[in-house]
Amino acid sequence: MSKYRDILEKYWGYPNFRPLQEDIIRSVSDDNKDTLGLLPTGGGKSILFQVPTLSKKGLCVVITPLIALMKDQVENLQKQGIKAQAIYSGMSKHEIDLALNNAVYGAFKFLYVSPERLSTEIFLTRLPDMNVNLVAIDESHCISQWGYDFRPSYLQISKIRKYIPDVPFLALTATATPEVVEDIQQKLEFKTTNVFKKSFERTNLIYLVREVDDKKAYLLKIINRSKGSGIIYVRNRKKTKDIAFFLQENKISADYYHAGIDHKLKDYKQTQWKKGNTRIIVSTNAFGMGIDKPDVRVVIHLDIPDSIEAYFQEAGRAGRDEKKSYAVLLYNKLDITNLKKRITTDFPPINNIKKIYNALGNYFQIPVGAGQGMLLDFKLSDFVKTFKFSILEVYNSVKLLQLEGYIESTEELRNKSKVNFLIGRNDLYKFQVANLKFDAFIKLLLRSYTGLFSTYVAIDEEYLAEKTNSKVDVIYDYLQKLDKVNIIKYIPQRKTPFIIYTTERLDDKNLRFTKENYQKRKERLEKKIEAILHYATSENECRSKMLLSYFGDKKAKKCGECDICKKTQEKFLSKKDFDTIQKKIKAVSGNKEIGIKELVDNINHNEKKVLNTLNWLIEHDKIIVLNENKYKWNNEK
């Protein structure tokens, strides 16, 4: 057994890798090569950088834009006794400084960094002193202007190469078209082209599309016919509740989920669904990242997603156990109209974006020429209410301002309270002797948490209150008083997004929007919407083949199972006839070679119907053509 398999079994309990995993690990670890790994959703991407890092000395720098997922992975690694730390927008300078010092001294095996933090001076000055053995770039499609979720901050990643020139880069993504694959390697300055790609084909996943006016009625029909757990994706938060309550009223175990739900409640809802106590989860696209439930039997989209990439990733959460599952898209004419409107919604007029930028400056009371580097709490609903803007227009304007590098914005997340002792143990002892009223509380902190002197440690005020049989307000009071006299640094928990001014506030004349970031991105969105609408409305092309072709597999074969394939099959003969003839053909042919005449003679059925069925089975690779006259049943299908 290889050292990599030993690590896999020790930490994750798997005796063997999935296809391509060990090849990618050996590429970066044994051959020290820059590597791009394309694995579909649920393909075990995190193992690809965690295993090689644990096999040798040194640290892995993991770059990811998803702060919530970053924090989850750090917590999961820590639970396994693997030391990990995350650095992202919203942390204080002192927190970041301490974390980076610990990384230099070898306190961690994994340092998760948001791309925005990667290019800061405080990070770059420490990077050469870290013993880095690998740089992993998750969601690497974000580096490409052609990708569906482009992040300008990703373009800065290659600049760290000059600080660690001999360290290989491992880029990972679940969805990338051929042009994005090429762009990722170019933008990350790969020394040579090196791509490992697992086929995106999911033979156990059946794609169905239905044009229906009464979606709720059809939804009930699907769920009542299907077995096992499922996910229903909708576009907005309100709809998650509406659909979940509708299902509950119809005696179906269901719950809702979206990004605005309290962190503890999110965890509870996820756990109930994972355990099977809740059958159906109704969610926005916030649900699914990092959630690996193998036995999802159906994923239903009640709204058309913005792109094929988004649809493929979300639909791919069904059937990870390789058993037959369904991905269903329901739409109507109104959905098509609304989706086309997104082009103007996502790209507000430039004059409107400038008005919103000025309003932000006024909201934060930042004069022109000031504000660079300021990190400010930003409550979108309050801003919209104050200035009477459309919430979607503000949201998309902020995204475009971020693309141009004027500001940064972070997602809404819950940061746990954190504590770090600012003085050493000897000085702390002297303080306790001189201030007996704090002695018991300080001892409580030291008994409850480790590492308080070397780094910021997440604490739970409610837990501390329970241990002392006191009120949470008492705990807050002690923490704040100790912070005030510089014994600890206490950062209370907060749940809010941030706006960070990356440049000083500019006036209208100096606010520029490049053709690349505005016009060309708008044109690409139009193409992506055209592609997903073609997928939804097509009546003559295999669904699986359309999806695979979009991702560059031009030789993909028809699946034989989607609604289009079934409809094509039924044009020639009824389902009953088809199923009967197919069974007879399989029985007659068995494992032997057989000619057409012998086949037709041995099947007591209309000759034309037998030939139509035979042609369909050949076209869908169910029967292998050996030569002009001989055929054989494909037992692998």
FIBA-386485 format. One record per residue (C-alpha): x, y, z; residue number from 1; residue in three letters. Coordinates in steps of 0.001 Angstrom, whole numbers, plus 500000, padded with zeros to 6 digits. Example, Ala and Ser with C-alpha at 12.3 -4.5 7.8 and 13.67 -1.06 7.14 Angstrom:
BEGIN
512300_495500_507800_1_ALA
513670_498940_507140_2_SER
This chain:
BEGIN
500000_500000_500000_1_MET
501336_503487_499105_2_SER
501969_506165_501736_3_LYS
499105_508135_500179_4_TYR
496639_505293_500705_5_ARG
497863_504913_504291_6_ASP
497012_508579_504922_7_ILE
493660_508234_503150_8_LEU
492688_505291_505344_9_GLU
494059_506830_508561_10_LYS
492201_510150_508308_11_TYR
489229_509434_506042_12_TRP
488676_505707_506462_13_GLY
488764_504869_502729_14_TYR
490938_501925_501602_15_PRO
491217_503145_497995_16_ASN
491153_506354_495995_17_PHE
488506_507202_493421_18_ARG
489599_507250_489760_19_PRO
492246_509924_488992_20_LEU
492707_510995_492639_21_GLN
496011_509199_493184_22_GLU
497252_510222_489714_23_ASP
496691_513894_490557_24_ILE
498309_513484_493999_25_ILE
501403_511866_492467_26_ARG
501587_514586_489801_27_SER
501950_517374_492371_28_VAL
503758_515417_495081_29_SER
506100_512956_493328_30_ASP
506629_514853_490061_31_ASP
506349_518377_491570_32_ASN
504260_519483_488565_33_LYS
501686_522248_488239_34_ASP
498415_520336_487817_35_THR
494808_521092_486906_36_LEU
492263_518593_488201_37_GLY
488735_518566_486780_38_LEU
486430_516436_488881_39_LEU
482645_516710_488919_40_PRO
480745_517782_492037_41_THR
481284_515261_494818_42_GLY
484506_513982_493243_43_GLY
486555_514411_496436_44_GLY
488589_517481_495494_45_LYS
489792_518433_499006_46_SER
491553_515066_499400_47_ILE
493731_515969_496404_48_LEU
495649_518609_498369_49_PHE
495136_517314_501905_50_GLN
496698_513881_501317_51_VAL
499965_515032_499623_52_PRO
500450_517776_502235_53_THR
500132_515282_505090_54_LEU
502670_513001_503386_55_SER
505586_515415_503796_56_LYS
506934_518292_505860_57_LYS
505600_521755_505276_58_GLY
502427_523694_504757_59_LEU
499735_523818_502068_60_CYS
498328_527245_501170_61_VAL
494705_526739_500081_62_VAL
493075_529576_498129_63_ILE
489284_529654_498017_64_THR
486660_532407_497651_65_PRO
484041_530635_499769_66_LEU
484586_531827_503335_67_ILE
481855_529633_504831_68_ALA
483302_526530_503149_69_LEU
486819_527565_504168_70_MET
485774_527746_507809_71_LYS
483962_524382_507595_72_ASP
487053_522663_506168_73_GLN
489292_524167_508865_74_VAL
486909_522931_511586_75_GLU
486730_519455_510012_76_ASN
490529_519198_509833_77_LEU
490878_520357_513438_78_GLN
488373_517700_514549_79_LYS
490711_515093_513016_80_GLN
493673_516516_514931_81_GLY
495122_518249_511856_82_ILE
496223_521826_512502_83_LYS
494673_524355_510138_84_ALA
493952_528098_510060_85_GLN
491936_530439_507823_86_ALA
492633_534080_506865_87_ILE
489913_536113_505181_88_TYR
488380_539574_504859_89_SER
486813_540719_508111_90_GLY
489576_539501_510455_91_MET
491419_542127_512481_92_SER
495026_543038_511658_93_LYS
496180_541517_514942_94_HIS
494364_538229_514201_95_GLU
495949_538011_510750_96_ILE
499394_538953_512098_97_ASP
499277_536245_514748_98_LEU
498018_533592_512307_99_ALA
500800_534367_509818_100_LEU
503468_534255_512522_101_ASN
502212_530814_513554_102_ASN
502315_529687_509914_103_ALA
505968_530794_509684_104_VAL
506813_528819_512839_105_TYR
505183_525672_511412_106_GLY
502126_525599_513661_107_ALA
499773_524584_510796_108_PHE
499627_522049_507986_109_LYS
496942_524013_506108_110_PHE
496575_527759_505731_111_LEU
493309_528718_504011_112_TYR
493423_532164_502420_113_VAL
490807_534169_500538_114_SER
492234_535523_497251_115_PRO
491768_539130_498454_116_GLU
494128_538527_501418_117_ARG
496731_536795_499254_118_LEU
498133_539954_497635_119_SER
498328_542049_500807_120_THR
501732_543246_502011_121_GLU
501304_541596_505420_122_ILE
500869_538187_503704_123_PHE
503564_538571_501048_124_LEU
506266_539606_503547_125_THR
505687_536392_505559_126_ARG
505215_533996_502630_127_LEU
508949_533432_501806_128_PRO
509576_532380_505426_129_ASP
506862_529706_505368_130_MET
507787_526127_504489_131_ASN
505165_525807_501726_132_VAL
505004_522432_499955_133_ASN
501879_523046_497822_134_LEU
499539_525821_496693_135_VAL
495972_524598_496081_136_ALA
493526_526812_494177_137_ILE
489930_525694_494723_138_ASP
487135_526897_492397_139_GLU
489909_527722_489917_140_SER
487397_528596_487158_141_HIS
487068_531920_489031_142_CYS
490388_533025_487475_143_ILE
488974_532978_483949_144_SER
487022_535809_482357_145_GLN
485259_533012_480446_146_TRP
484265_531241_483668_147_GLY
480796_531528_485166_148_TYR
481969_533071_488458_149_ASP
484947_535279_487574_150_PHE
486746_536933_490534_151_ARG
489325_539616_489662_152_PRO
491208_538864_492891_153_SER
492116_535445_491411_154_TYR
494276_537200_488806_155_LEU
496719_538101_491595_156_GLN
497446_534467_492502_157_ILE
500284_533913_490023_158_SER
502218_536830_491580_159_LYS
503091_534710_494606_160_ILE
505207_532416_492408_161_ARG
508235_534720_492708_162_LYS
508167_534263_496502_163_TYR
507943_530437_496336_164_ILE
509272_529580_492824_165_PRO
509702_525826_493317_166_ASP
506303_525087_494843_167_VAL
503781_523348_492542_168_PRO
500269_524754_491997_169_PHE
497230_522461_492115_170_LEU
494169_524047_490477_171_ALA
490803_522369_491065_172_LEU
487324_522867_489644_173_THR
484153_520885_489035_174_ALA
483010_522701_485905_175_THR
485098_524168_483100_176_ALA
484686_524503_479345_177_THR
487757_523877_477116_178_PRO
488506_527620_476841_179_GLU
488342_527951_480644_180_VAL
490689_524952_481069_181_VAL
493239_526667_478829_182_GLU
492724_530037_480513_183_ASP
493244_528649_484049_184_ILE
496662_527217_483133_185_GLN
497714_530394_481346_186_GLN
496623_532755_484135_187_LYS
498298_530600_486814_188_LEU
501488_530478_484692_189_GLU
501739_526681_484506_190_PHE
505218_525657_483378_191_LYS
503714_522966_481132_192_THR
500160_521948_480241_193_THR
499046_519287_482703_194_ASN
495354_518419_482971_195_VAL
493655_515450_484633_196_PHE
490014_515309_483651_197_LYS
487436_512845_484838_198_LYS
484575_512344_482403_199_SER
481593_514471_483320_200_PHE
479267_511696_482136_201_GLU
476890_510461_484833_202_ARG
475336_507263_483469_203_THR
473204_506767_486596_204_ASN
471746_510297_486452_205_LEU
468666_510722_484258_206_ILE
467997_514284_483042_207_TYR
464386_515347_482526_208_LEU
462934_518713_481482_209_VAL
459238_519562_481634_210_ARG
457406_522673_480474_211_GLU
454530_523031_482939_212_VAL
452249_525849_484044_213_ASP
451283_524394_487426_214_ASP
454694_523618_488880_215_LYS
453442_522808_492363_216_LYS
451102_520101_491122_217_ALA
453844_518581_488974_218_TYR
456296_518819_491866_219_LEU
454005_516714_494049_220_LEU
453710_514185_491259_221_LYS
457506_513830_491000_222_ILE
458132_513568_494736_223_ILE
455341_511066_495303_224_ASN
456684_508883_492486_225_ARG
460333_509071_493580_226_SER
461900_507418_496598_227_LYS
464555_508654_498989_228_GLY
465781_512153_499744_229_SER
465832_515148_497446_230_GLY
466811_518778_496912_231_ILE
464586_521426_495346_232_ILE
466367_524537_494087_233_TYR
464549_527867_493794_234_VAL
465784_531367_493027_235_ARG
464848_533385_496123_236_ASN
464628_532986_499903_237_ARG
460878_533582_500207_238_LYS
460173_530787_497745_239_LYS
462158_528291_499858_240_THR
459650_528757_502697_241_LYS
456605_528763_500424_242_ASP
457521_525481_498717_243_ILE
458610_523764_501967_244_ALA
455313_524675_503655_245_PHE
453368_523546_500567_246_PHE
455066_520126_500741_247_LEU
454434_519867_504483_248_GLN
450727_520586_503897_249_GLU
450761_517634_501490_250_ASN
452243_515266_504096_251_LYS
455795_515366_502723_252_ILE
458682_515800_505153_253_SER
460381_519020_504000_254_ALA
462358_522002_505279_255_ASP
463818_525185_503793_256_TYR
467362_526580_503705_257_TYR
469019_529809_502556_258_HIS
472050_531989_503348_259_ALA
470133_534284_505712_260_GLY
469336_531584_508291_261_ILE
471127_531599_511660_262_ASP
474268_529435_511665_263_HIS
473065_527017_514364_264_LYS
469720_526581_512633_265_LEU
471533_525904_509339_266_LYS
473571_523174_511001_267_ASP
470426_521655_512505_268_TYR
468559_521653_509164_269_LYS
471558_520117_507369_270_GLN
471959_517417_510024_271_THR
468259_516494_509983_272_GLN
468355_516164_506183_273_TRP
471638_514222_506164_274_LYS
470282_511762_508724_275_LYS
467099_511276_506691_276_GLY
464819_512818_509328_277_ASN
463912_515455_506728_278_THR
463263_514015_503285_279_ARG
463271_517126_501066_280_ILE
465302_520321_501472_281_ILE
464106_523391_499533_282_VAL
466919_525858_498998_283_SER
468554_528655_497102_284_THR
471963_527903_495565_285_ASN
473425_528447_499083_286_ALA
472801_524763_499821_287_PHE
475150_522051_498681_288_GLY
478713_523376_498886_289_MET
480683_520857_500929_290_GLY
477603_518755_501687_291_ILE
478169_515194_500512_292_ASP
475021_513076_500877_293_LYS
475418_510076_498566_294_PRO
471804_508861_498422_295_ASP
470029_511910_496981_296_VAL
467577_510387_494520_297_ARG
466209_513548_492923_298_VAL
467294_517170_492392_299_VAL
464526_519425_491090_300_ILE
464978_522957_489755_301_HIS
461791_525034_489949_302_LEU
463570_527971_488291_303_ASP
465969_527961_485356_304_ILE
469544_528566_486640_305_PRO
471705_531323_485122_306_ASP
474114_528950_483363_307_SER
474750_525358_482393_308_ILE
477723_525323_484784_309_GLU
475482_526187_487746_310_ALA
472825_523673_486664_311_TYR
475314_520862_486112_312_PHE
476929_521392_489506_313_GLN
473624_521502_491388_314_GLU
472015_518636_489463_315_ALA
475183_516611_490085_316_GLY
474373_516409_493794_317_ARG
471979_513572_492945_318_ALA
473107_509948_492813_319_GLY
476641_510191_494141_320_ARG
476285_506578_495288_321_ASP
476114_505634_491582_322_GLU
472492_504442_491880_323_LYS
469779_505587_489483_324_LYS
468709_509167_490258_325_SER
466937_512042_488548_326_TYR
467723_515672_487727_327_ALA
464502_517470_486806_328_VAL
464086_521011_485474_329_LEU
460600_522552_485445_330_LEU
459973_525751_483499_331_TYR
457331_527816_481745_332_ASN
457230_530777_479356_333_LYS
457407_533329_482188_334_LEU
460685_531787_483410_335_ASP
462259_532388_480017_336_ILE
461180_536041_480050_337_THR
462491_536551_483598_338_ASN
465823_534920_482835_339_LEU
466390_537182_479825_340_LYS
465678_540184_482081_341_LYS
468679_539222_484193_342_ARG
470968_540607_481513_343_ILE
469807_544162_482237_344_THR
469427_543459_485987_345_THR
472985_542119_486332_346_ASP
474455_545033_484364_347_PHE
472817_548278_485523_348_PRO
473523_551443_483464_349_PRO
476968_552841_484329_350_ILE
475470_556158_485499_351_ASN
473367_554227_488033_352_ASN
476458_552368_489288_353_ILE
478208_555716_489803_354_LYS
475223_557018_491788_355_LYS
475375_553954_494033_356_ILE
479149_554358_494507_357_TYR
478628_557986_495580_358_ASN
475800_556954_497889_359_ALA
478118_554389_499541_360_LEU
480654_557139_500242_361_GLY
477925_559322_501764_362_ASN
476501_556380_503736_363_TYR
479902_555719_505339_364_PHE
480674_559488_505520_365_GLN
483922_559102_503586_366_ILE
485128_562258_501764_367_PRO
486595_562076_498241_368_VAL
490296_561166_498492_369_GLY
489915_559253_501784_370_ALA
488860_555775_502935_371_GLY
491530_553508_501418_372_GLN
491848_550287_503429_373_GLY
488783_550986_505580_374_MET
486689_547949_506520_375_LEU
483057_548851_507170_376_LEU
479955_546929_508249_377_ASP
477455_546984_505405_378_PHE
473793_546183_505891_379_LYS
472341_546077_502394_380_LEU
468704_546405_503506_381_SER
469469_549556_505531_382_ASP
471432_551123_502649_383_PHE
468613_550426_500168_384_VAL
466020_551856_502539_385_LYS
468097_555005_503173_386_THR
468735_555851_499511_387_PHE
465613_554287_497879_388_LYS
467566_552063_495472_389_PHE
466515_548687_494078_390_SER
468136_545920_496139_391_ILE
469172_543961_493020_392_LEU
470621_547047_491363_393_GLU
472748_547765_494459_394_VAL
473860_544137_494751_395_TYR
474976_543965_491110_396_ASN
476542_547439_491154_397_SER
478664_546439_494154_398_VAL
479805_543338_492213_399_LYS
480829_545483_489239_400_LEU
482617_548013_491459_401_LEU
484493_545077_492963_402_GLN
485457_543803_489506_403_LEU
487046_547176_488769_404_GLU
488982_547071_492042_405_GLY
487369_550074_493745_406_TYR
485923_548124_496678_407_ILE
485731_544602_498084_408_GLU
482610_543061_499544_409_SER
482359_539937_501652_410_THR
479497_537508_502001_411_GLU
477374_537542_505127_412_GLU
478839_535133_507622_413_LEU
478808_534386_511293_414_ARG
482179_534877_512967_415_ASN
482453_533198_516349_416_LYS
483744_535252_519282_417_SER
487530_534999_519680_418_LYS
490000_535528_522511_419_VAL
493795_535854_522639_420_ASN
495869_536560_525774_421_PHE
498102_539600_525217_422_LEU
500440_538877_528154_423_ILE
502517_535832_529106_424_GLY
501728_533328_531850_425_ARG
503977_534954_534485_426_ASN
502434_538405_534016_427_ASP
498976_536855_533961_428_LEU
499653_535144_537311_429_TYR
500683_538501_538842_430_LYS
497473_540073_537478_431_PHE
495349_537287_539007_432_GLN
496979_537731_542409_433_VAL
496419_541491_542287_434_ALA
492857_541205_540910_435_ASN
491175_538285_542637_436_LEU
487730_539139_541213_437_LYS
489032_538007_537747_438_PHE
490923_534931_538992_439_ASP
488094_532391_538740_440_ALA
487013_533620_535295_441_PHE
490575_533509_533911_442_ILE
490966_529955_535228_443_LYS
487657_529052_533548_444_LEU
488968_530323_530200_445_LEU
492261_528443_530547_446_LEU
490488_525205_531542_447_ARG
487967_525469_528699_448_SER
490282_526362_525783_449_TYR
493867_525702_524707_450_THR
496206_527831_522598_451_GLY
494979_531145_524041_452_LEU
498516_532532_524420_453_PHE
499671_531757_520883_454_SER
496650_532476_518696_455_THR
493046_533645_518595_456_TYR
490751_530879_519850_457_VAL
487023_530708_519076_458_ALA
484940_530736_522256_459_ILE
481264_530306_523053_460_ASP
479867_532695_525672_461_GLU
476745_530562_526152_462_GLU
478881_527494_526893_463_TYR
480915_529444_529475_464_LEU
477692_530726_531055_465_ALA
476335_527165_531334_466_GLU
479575_525941_532958_467_LYS
479366_528641_535630_468_THR
475586_528567_535974_469_ASN
475488_532301_535239_470_SER
473952_534606_532637_471_LYS
475606_535294_529271_472_VAL
475694_539027_530108_473_ASP
478024_538265_533047_474_VAL
480435_536467_530691_475_ILE
480338_539383_528233_476_TYR
481090_541795_531080_477_ASP
484189_539862_532218_478_TYR
485508_539550_528660_479_LEU
485019_543243_527903_480_GLN
486693_544337_531151_481_LYS
489714_542086_530553_482_LEU
489952_543486_527022_483_ASP
489811_547064_528345_484_LYS
492817_546515_530653_485_VAL
494803_544794_527835_486_ASN
494926_541336_529425_487_ILE
493092_539766_526468_488_ILE
492006_540813_523014_489_LYS
488312_539962_522779_490_TYR
486535_540035_519410_491_ILE
482777_539532_519900_492_PRO
480881_537445_517381_493_GLN
479294_539335_514525_494_ARG
477095_538465_511613_495_LYS
477387_541041_508883_496_THR
478908_541541_505461_497_PRO
481665_544105_504970_498_PHE
482629_546718_502418_499_ILE
486364_547376_502127_500_ILE
487671_550395_500202_501_TYR
490642_549104_498198_502_THR
491319_552618_496840_503_THR
490465_556043_498193_504_GLU
486983_557316_497365_505_ARG
486988_558753_493833_506_LEU
484804_561364_492182_507_ASP
482593_560558_489145_508_ASP
485174_561694_486568_509_LYS
487765_559165_487756_510_ASN
485401_556204_488030_511_LEU
486092_554003_484991_512_ARG
484492_550770_483760_513_PHE
486545_548731_481300_514_THR
485075_547069_478248_515_LYS
486366_543714_479534_516_GLU
484613_543974_482884_517_ASN
481352_545453_481642_518_TYR
480489_545001_477964_519_GLN
482271_541713_477317_520_LYS
481014_540167_480546_521_ARG
477512_541234_479606_522_LYS
477901_539519_476215_523_GLU
479178_536347_477901_524_ARG
476179_536327_480223_525_LEU
473917_536552_477178_526_GLU
475650_533477_475692_527_LYS
475356_531521_478937_528_LYS
471644_532311_479173_529_ILE
471202_531295_475528_530_GLU
472927_527971_476291_531_ALA
470785_527103_479325_532_ILE
467605_528136_477474_533_LEU
468620_525936_474539_534_HIS
469081_523060_476982_535_TYR
465640_523653_478523_536_ALA
463665_524153_475315_537_THR
465367_521699_472943_538_SER
463088_518928_471683_539_GLU
465431_516832_469591_540_ASN
468818_516519_471323_541_GLU
469796_514179_474151_542_CYS
470031_516131_477447_543_ARG
473188_514371_478626_544_SER
474846_514830_475238_545_LYS
474037_518578_475280_546_MET
475624_519005_478712_547_LEU
478723_516965_477888_548_LEU
479146_518746_474565_549_SER
479057_522117_476378_550_TYR
482014_520968_478483_551_PHE
483985_519887_475421_552_GLY
483057_516218_475015_553_ASP
482027_516328_471365_554_LYS
482017_512522_471069_555_LYS
479447_511976_473828_556_ALA
476788_509417_473009_557_LYS
473070_509651_473619_558_LYS
472098_508498_477097_559_CYS
468947_506631_476034_560_GLY
467232_507587_479306_561_GLU
466415_511322_479241_562_CYS
463027_512672_478160_563_ASP
464283_513451_474627_564_ILE
465764_509977_474090_565_CYS
462591_508342_475366_566_LYS
460426_510574_473177_567_LYS
462551_509724_470109_568_THR
462231_506055_470876_569_GLN
458435_506313_471252_570_GLU
458039_507975_467843_571_LYS
458719_504628_466232_572_PHE
456820_502295_468565_573_LEU
455020_502241_471885_574_SER
456913_501898_475156_575_LYS
455240_498540_475729_576_LYS
456392_497215_472323_577_ASP
459887_498631_472803_578_PHE
460335_497054_476259_579_ASP
459030_493684_475021_580_THR
461274_493599_471920_581_ILE
464332_494831_473862_582_GLN
463957_491980_476372_583_LYS
463597_489440_473549_584_LYS
466650_490797_471695_585_ILE
468723_490570_474888_586_LYS
467479_487005_475555_587_ALA
468133_485809_471976_588_VAL
471546_487435_471603_589_SER
472839_486591_475106_590_GLY
476645_486579_475093_591_ASN
476959_485287_471533_592_LYS
477418_486955_468162_593_GLU
474250_486990_466063_594_ILE
473161_488164_462619_595_GLY
470109_490308_461803_596_ILE
468209_487530_459997_597_LYS
468665_485109_462896_598_GLU
467634_487837_465330_599_LEU
464445_488750_463450_600_VAL
463526_485089_462849_601_ASP
463826_484300_466565_602_ASN
461647_487183_467716_603_ILE
457941_486727_467219_604_ASN
457090_490372_466499_605_HIS
456518_492826_463636_606_ASN
459765_492927_461604_607_GLU
459727_496731_461168_608_LYS
459294_497257_464909_609_LYS
462149_494828_465645_610_VAL
464454_496716_463231_611_LEU
463468_500106_464719_612_ASN
464228_498805_468199_613_THR
467523_497315_467000_614_LEU
468585_500621_465396_615_ASN
467783_502476_468622_616_TRP
469782_500003_470719_617_LEU
472781_500287_468372_618_ILE
472598_504093_468365_619_GLU
472572_504137_472177_620_HIS
475449_501667_472468_621_ASP
473294_498894_473972_622_LYS
474292_496588_471124_623_ILE
477825_496368_469702_624_ILE
478219_496160_465916_625_VAL
481020_493663_465261_626_LEU
480872_493796_461431_627_ASN
478299_494231_458684_628_GLU
476377_491108_459655_629_ASN
477167_490341_463278_630_LYS
475942_491979_466498_631_TYR
476416_491393_470198_632_LYS
474609_492633_473315_633_TRP
476730_495132_475301_634_ASN
476753_493639_478818_635_ASN
478578_496695_480190_636_GLU
475532_498922_479566_637_LYS
